[in-house]
Amino acid sequence: MYTGCELTELKTEIKLNRQAIEATELLNSLPWNDNICQFVLNLMGESEDPCLLIGEFYDENHAIEKYRTEGDRTGSHFLDQGKFVLYYLFECYDKAAEFSNLALEYIDSVIASSAVPVFYFYDSLVQMALCGQHSYSNDRHLKRVSANQLKMKVWAESAPTNYAHKFHLVEAECHRIASQYFEVFNLYDCAIAGAKKNGFIQEEALANELAAKFYLDWGKEKVAAGYMQEAYYCCSLGS
């Protein structure tokens, strides 16, 4: 889901996984699979509300009650992480922060999985987005990003293919908040190039979109248009 797989293909693969889970009666993991499938469907526009994991395969209201009752911390984390990523992508930053904090409470249940660096990457982006909305709490958000980036830097150095572009994109957002524009130019382009080179098309799209917003806020409409066009192109390839 987070490696840039084309969504239509991913939807088919997840459905096949669901059949295999049912056939082997490993039903404890079925809700986790269905959570991911609904996340994909939301990104494809196949839900009434793109930020609510409710649809063909999954109902977050039923799931959260089940997870809390049964003490399923892994299911709780996947649910909260999926929701805060969706809220971030659809620019509902306060709600994204709410569910990011919930996901953090359960992150110990997914240690050593690929969900961990994804959490810290998107959590940093949420915190940076909040800096633009709530200047009174910037220090708190920036401290959290700084702690996240210490982790991401280690992963970026040990596995640059997967994590270097994530590190650079968050750094670009940090320099944007600090109005350090020369660094911003290079870091956005570095993040875009790294994501493109290593096949993370969804993060290539995101980096282009954030760069476009930066240039638009700066009054550089023509430059912004080029980045936004690239973001649109990446999204069309990924869907």
C-alpha positions in Angstrom: 0.0 0.0 0.0 2.8 2.4 0.8 5.3 1.3 -1.9 3.6 3.0 -4.8 1.7 0.0 -6.2 -1.0 1.0 -8.7 -4.3 1.1 -6.8 -6.4 -1.0 -9.2 -3.9 -3.8 -9.1 -3.5 -3.5 -5.3 -7.3 -3.8 -4.9 -7.3 -7.0 -6.8 -4.4 -8.4 -4.8 -6.0 -7.6 -1.5 -9.2 -9.3 -2.5 -7.2 -12.4 -3.4 -5.5 -12.2 0.0 -8.9 -12.0 1.6 -9.9 -15.3 -0.1 -6.7 -17.0 1.1 -7.3 -15.8 4.7 -10.8 -17.1 4.6 -9.7 -20.4 3.1 -7.0 -21.0 5.8 -9.4 -19.7 8.6 -6.8 -17.2 9.9 -9.7 -14.9 10.6 -7.9 -12.8 13.2 -6.0 -11.1 10.4 -9.0 -10.6 8.2 -10.0 -7.2 9.6 -6.4 -5.9 9.1 -6.6 -6.9 5.4 -10.1 -5.4 5.1 -8.8 -2.2 6.6 -6.2 -1.9 4.0 -8.6 -2.7 1.2 -11.0 0.0 2.4 -8.1 2.5 2.6 -7.4 1.8 -1.1 -11.0 2.1 -2.1 -11.2 5.5 -0.3 -8.2 6.7 -2.3 -10.0 5.5 -5.5 -13.0 7.5 -4.6 -15.2 4.5 -3.9 -16.6 5.7 -0.6 -19.1 8.3 0.5 -16.5 10.1 2.7 -12.8 9.7 1.8 -11.7 10.1 5.4 -14.1 7.5 6.9 -13.1 3.8 6.6 -16.7 2.7 5.9 -17.6 0.9 2.8 -17.7 -2.4 0.9 -15.2 -4.2 3.1 -14.9 -2.3 6.4 -16.8 -0.3 9.0 -14.5 1.6 11.3 -17.3 2.0 13.9 -17.7 -1.7 14.2 -14.0 -2.4 14.0 -13.0 0.1 16.7 -15.5 -1.4 19.2 -14.2 -4.9 18.4 -10.5 -3.9 18.7 -11.0 -2.1 22.0 -13.1 -4.9 23.4 -10.7 -7.7 22.4 -7.5 -5.6 23.1 -6.3 -5.8 19.5 -3.7 -3.1 19.6 -2.4 -4.0 16.1 -5.8 -3.5 14.6 -6.3 -0.3 16.6 -3.0 1.1 15.2 -3.8 0.2 11.6 -7.2 1.8 11.9 -5.9 5.0 13.5 -2.9 5.2 11.1 -5.1 4.8 8.1 -7.4 7.5 9.2 -4.8 10.0 10.1 -3.1 9.5 6.7 -6.4 10.0 4.9 -7.2 13.1 6.9 -3.8 14.5 6.1 -4.1 13.8 2.4 -7.5 15.5 2.3 -6.2 18.4 4.3 -8.1 17.9 7.5 -5.1 18.6 9.7 -6.7 18.9 13.1 -8.4 15.5 12.7 -5.2 14.0 11.3 -3.4 15.1 14.4 -6.1 13.6 16.6 -5.8 10.2 15.0 -2.0 10.4 14.8 -1.9 10.7 18.6 -4.2 7.7 18.9 -2.0 5.7 16.5 1.1 6.6 18.5 -0.5 5.0 21.6 -0.5 1.6 19.8 2.7 1.9 17.8 4.4 -0.6 20.1 2.2 -3.3 18.6 3.7 -2.9 15.1 7.4 -2.4 16.0 9.8 -3.8 13.3 7.1 -3.5 10.6 7.0 -1.1 7.7 4.2 0.7 9.4 6.6 2.4 11.8 8.6 4.6 9.5 5.4 5.4 7.5 3.8 6.6 10.8 6.7 8.9 11.6 6.9 10.3 8.1 3.2 11.2 7.9 3.1 12.4 11.5 5.9 14.8 10.7 3.9 16.1 7.7 0.9 16.6 9.9 2.9 18.5 12.5 4.3 20.8 9.8 0.8 21.4 8.4 -0.3 22.4 11.8 2.5 24.9 12.1 0.9 26.8 9.3 -2.4 26.9 11.2 -1.6 27.3 14.9 1.5 29.5 15.3 1.1 29.6 19.0 2.0 25.9 19.2 4.8 25.8 16.6 7.5 24.9 19.1 5.6 21.8 20.2 5.0 20.7 16.7 8.6 21.4 15.6 10.0 19.4 18.6 8.0 16.4 17.6 9.2 16.7 14.0 12.8 17.0 15.2 12.4 13.8 17.2 10.8 12.0 14.3 13.6 13.1 11.9 16.2 11.7 14.2 14.7 8.3 13.5 14.1 8.9 9.9 17.7 10.0 9.4 18.9 6.7 10.7 16.6 4.8 8.3 17.5 7.1 5.4 21.2 6.4 5.9 20.7 2.6 6.3 18.1 2.2 3.5 18.1 5.4 1.3 16.0 3.7 -1.4 13.1 3.6 1.0 13.6 6.5 3.3 15.9 9.2 2.0 13.2 11.0 0.0 10.9 10.9 3.0 13.6 12.6 5.1 14.2 15.2 2.5 10.5 16.0 2.1 10.1 16.6 5.8 13.3 18.7 5.8 11.8 20.8 3.0 8.7 21.5 5.0 10.8 22.4 8.0 12.8 24.9 6.0 9.6 26.3 4.5 8.3 27.1 7.9 11.6 28.8 8.7 11.4 30.8 5.5 14.8 29.4 4.4 13.9 29.3 0.8 17.2 28.4 -0.8 17.2 25.1 1.1 13.6 24.5 0.3 14.1 24.6 -3.5 16.8 21.9 -3.3 15.1 19.7 -0.8 11.7 19.5 -2.6 13.5 18.6 -5.9 15.7 16.1 -4.1 12.6 14.5 -2.5 10.8 14.4 -5.9 13.8 12.9 -7.6 14.4 10.2 -4.9 10.7 9.2 -4.9 10.6 9.0 -8.7 13.9 7.0 -8.9 12.8 4.4 -6.4 9.2 4.0 -7.6 7.3 5.7 -4.7 4.9 7.4 -7.1 2.5 8.4 -4.4 5.2 10.2 -2.5 6.5 11.7 -5.8 3.0 13.1 -6.2 2.9 14.3 -2.6 6.3 16.0 -2.9 5.2 17.8 -6.1 1.9 18.9 -4.5 3.7 20.3 -1.4 6.2 22.1 -3.6 3.3 23.5 -5.7 1.7 24.9 -2.5 4.9 26.4 -1.4 5.4 28.3 -4.7 1.8 29.3 -4.9 2.0 30.8 -1.4 5.1 32.6 -2.5 3.2 34.1 -5.5 5.0 32.0 -8.1 1.9 30.7 -9.9 3.7 29.5 -13.1 6.2 27.6 -11.2 3.5 26.1 -8.9 1.5 25.0 -12.0 4.4 22.9 -13.2 4.7 21.0 -9.9 0.9 20.6 -9.6 0.8 19.2 -13.2 3.4 16.6 -12.2 1.4 15.7 -9.0 -1.7 15.2 -11.1 0.3 13.0 -13.6 1.6 10.8 -10.8 -1.8 10.4 -9.3 -3.3 9.4 -12.6 -0.6 6.7 -13.1 -1.1 5.4 -9.6 -4.9 5.0 -9.8 
